[in-house]
Amino acid sequence: MRNWCLRTSAGICLAAALAVLATPRPANAFIHEIIAAMCRAGGEEVEPPGQASPDSKAFTKALLATGFIVGTEFVDNPPGTNDQFIIHLDPTIPNSKFRSTGGDVTIPNGSGPGVDLVLSPGVEPDPDFAAHAHCNNLR
């Protein structure tokens, strides 16, 4: 009988400890800086911690880890024409929140003087994503 009581007490204590550990902790949330930059009404730049710092590569790493950025390549064009830095994107992944524009988008000198930035394919905000649907600047 005493053995049963000890096991029961230990079981209850273990269950209580697991319940405390399983309780979710509050999270510090912020709006993704791309969405915030598109939707802000003006003022200062949006710089969430760890993502927008000039020395941080967290934003790029996050896009690579999710598969949104498939890869990059540098195209060294013949003299007299601009070189290209191409970023290959996959807007079909479920968490991309963007959709393809149907073709590549070239930003002249977007990677520096004489180096065009090419988004392949070009992307635009997905209007079915709630943050984009409620963004006044995208209506």
Secondary structure as UniProt FT lines:
FT   HELIX           2..22
FT   HELIX           33..39
FT   TURN            49..51
FT   TURN            54..55
FT   HELIX           58..66
FT   STRAND          69..75
FT   TURN            79..80
FT   STRAND          83..89
FT   TURN            91..92
FT   TURN            94..95
FT   STRAND          98..100
FT   STRAND          105..107
FT   TURN            108..111
FT   TURN            113..114
FT   STRAND          115..120
FT   STRAND          123..125
FT   TURN            127..128
FT   HELIX           130..133
FT   HELIX           136..138
//
